[in-house]
Amino acid sequence: MWHLSPKALIDLAEGARPEHAFPHLETCARCQRRLADVRLALSTAALADVPEPSPLFWDHLSDRIRQAVRSEGPPPRHDWTTPRLSWRLAALGGALGIVVAAALVWQVAPRRGADRAAAVVTRGSEVQKSTQGASEAPFTFVADLAEGLEWETAAEAGLTTRFGTVDDTLTDLSSDERLELQRLLNEALSRPGA
Amino acid sequence: MASARSTGVALSMAWTVARGSARERVAPAADQDAGASAKPSLVELGEAELVSQCLDGTPGAFDLVVERHRRSIYQLCYRFVANHEDASDLTQEVFLRAYRGLRSFQGHSSLSTWLYRIAVNVSLTRVSAKAPVAEPIENHQPVDTRAESPPERLLRHERAAQVRAAVRTLPARQRAALILRVYHEMSHQEIARSLGSSVGSVKANVFHALRNLKKRLDNEPR
């Protein structure tokens, strides 16, 4: 046997629908009891009024809110009735972002990176030659790896230099300067406690 | 060099558009200044116009929004947390969030419904994060010595406190639906919009809230 749904009981309890719209109610004691319970609970719930705060509270609350809003600064000056303005600015911002990103990524960084990549990759053989007589095994190993290494592959592996870093500066050294640096490094590493 | 030139062109375009937009905003404001004597006061404005004034930064516009809705928002928050301090903090938070999100008010619902939605979200977040605080035993009420005897008044206050405590134990969505329906007389459609649910779900939540409320109160000693 079916009974009245919660939605129907709420509609009846609130007077949104008349009882004669539910003939089942006349013959079902269970639904009659449930409807009576809902009505009683509604009237009981309505008893729970909120304690009224002090009359001074409201102005104090408004002052607090005003202070908090003032610290936020002025609201965004955007007219919500004209979305075309925000659309235009959003489109311009997107286009500007694309132009700047393209300029930086495709023309600035890769040029510098490519130059340094060329210095690293193509000078692998120079490194190999310049390490004659020194502890050359590790340098030879790296030089062998660097030979034939593509720029994109090195970039994906995070091996490329970045502007302003020490390894970036090293690529600007001449061959003699590089040799001298290697000598100094070997000397420092051969000291006891290094 | 080519990249710098293209960047410069893009920046120049952006500046030109921004200046044009600024002129559009200044021109209407200038017209408004010229007709300032015929401008209605803030109190006479409808909700949409008042919100627009708030977004324009008109002094006192948002203060008026606060003044109109502070009591109902405070009462709603109180029913969730059942103490004055938390309700006061939540009310401030509600209006602060409303101020930040004013541009998102599209006018599809009333401003009070929109504020209620913020208040419900803020209150539900608070009650889920914080352990419930027992309601103070004494709540100063305006006393009407003519209407009821002291024992009757005391019984009424105690019963009200019991009901508030029972409401606080309800599951979140049942509590929210009950509060908005019974105490703020929102329609089921408005409640559904505020809670992001359907009318059927709202009615079901109200029903179950009332049934659970009755169970809890029946277990309370009178």
Interface residues (C-beta under 8 A of the other chain):
Chain A: P6 K7 L9 I10 D11 D37 V38 L40 A41 L42 T44 A45 A46 L47 A48 D49 V50 P51 E52 P53 S54 F57 W58 L61 S62 R64 I65 R66 A68 V69 E72 P74 P75 P76 R77 H78 D79 W80 T81 L85 R88 L89 L92 G93 A95 L96 V99 V100 A102 A103 L104 Q107 V108
Chain B: A2 S3 A4 S6 T7 A10 L11 M13 A14 V17 S21 E24 R25 V51 S52 C54 L55 D56 G57 F62 D63 V66 E67 R70 R71 Y74 Q75 Y78 R79 H84 S88 T91 Q92 F95 L96 Y99 R100 L102 R103 F105 Q106 G107 N139 H140 Q141 P142 R156 R159 A160 V163 R164 V167 L178 V182 Y183 G200 K203 A204 V206 F207 H208 L210 R211 L213 K214 L217
